[in-house]
Amino acid sequence: MSKVIVTIGIIIGFIFLFGVIVASSKGGGTPGFLGLILFAGMVAGIRAVWKKPPVKNEVTETDKHQLDKKD
């Protein structure tokens, strides 16, 4: 669930920054190279979020061994 929320945040951030770049360009033109860099950053960010494996709380095989309690 957290990956979906972070992905939505990345997309909203991209739209906001893209709008700032378009608004700051003279004559309302296309953002050009800066827009491509911003888009590549968004794609890389989303890929990095979804590439990370989920954290597992399982006990590993090395933690399951029996302790020798003989004296």
C-alpha positions as CSV (number, residue, x, y, z in Angstrom):
1,M,0.0,0.0,0.0
2,S,2.8,2.4,0.8
3,K,4.4,1.9,-2.7
4,V,1.1,3.0,-4.3
5,I,1.0,6.2,-2.1
6,V,4.7,7.0,-2.9
7,T,4.1,6.4,-6.6
8,I,1.1,8.8,-6.6
9,G,3.2,11.4,-4.7
10,I,6.0,11.1,-7.4
11,I,3.4,11.6,-10.2
12,I,1.9,14.6,-8.4
13,G,5.3,16.1,-7.8
14,F,6.2,15.6,-11.5
15,I,3.0,17.3,-12.7
16,F,3.6,20.3,-10.3
17,L,7.3,20.7,-11.4
18,F,6.4,20.2,-15.1
19,G,3.7,23.0,-14.7
20,V,6.3,25.3,-13.1
21,I,8.7,24.7,-16.0
22,V,6.0,25.3,-18.6
23,A,4.8,28.4,-16.9
24,S,8.3,29.9,-16.6
25,S,9.1,29.3,-20.3
26,K,8.6,32.4,-22.4
27,G,5.6,32.3,-24.6
28,G,4.1,29.2,-23.0
29,G,6.2,26.9,-25.1
30,T,7.2,23.4,-24.5
31,P,9.6,22.6,-21.6
32,G,12.1,20.9,-23.9
33,F,15.2,19.3,-22.4
34,L,14.3,20.2,-18.8
35,G,11.0,18.4,-19.3
36,L,12.8,15.3,-20.6
37,I,15.1,15.3,-17.6
38,L,12.2,15.7,-15.2
39,F,10.3,12.8,-16.9
40,A,13.4,10.5,-16.8
41,G,13.7,11.3,-13.1
42,M,10.1,10.4,-12.5
43,V,10.4,7.1,-14.3
44,A,13.6,6.3,-12.4
45,G,12.0,7.2,-9.1
46,I,9.0,5.0,-9.8
47,R,11.2,2.1,-10.9
48,A,13.3,2.4,-7.7
49,V,10.2,2.4,-5.5
50,W,8.8,-0.8,-7.1
51,K,12.1,-2.6,-7.5
52,K,12.8,-2.7,-3.7
53,P,11.7,-6.1,-2.4
54,P,9.1,-6.1,0.5
55,V,10.4,-6.5,4.0
56,K,9.7,-10.0,5.4
57,N,9.4,-10.7,9.1
58,E,9.9,-14.4,8.7
59,V,12.4,-16.3,10.8
60,T,15.3,-17.6,8.8
61,E,16.6,-21.2,8.9
62,T,19.6,-20.2,11.0
63,D,17.3,-18.8,13.7
64,K,15.3,-22.1,14.0
65,H,18.0,-24.3,15.5
66,Q,17.6,-25.9,18.9
67,L,19.8,-24.7,21.7
68,D,21.7,-27.4,23.7
69,K,20.7,-26.8,27.3
70,K,22.4,-29.8,28.8
71,D,24.8,-29.2,31.7
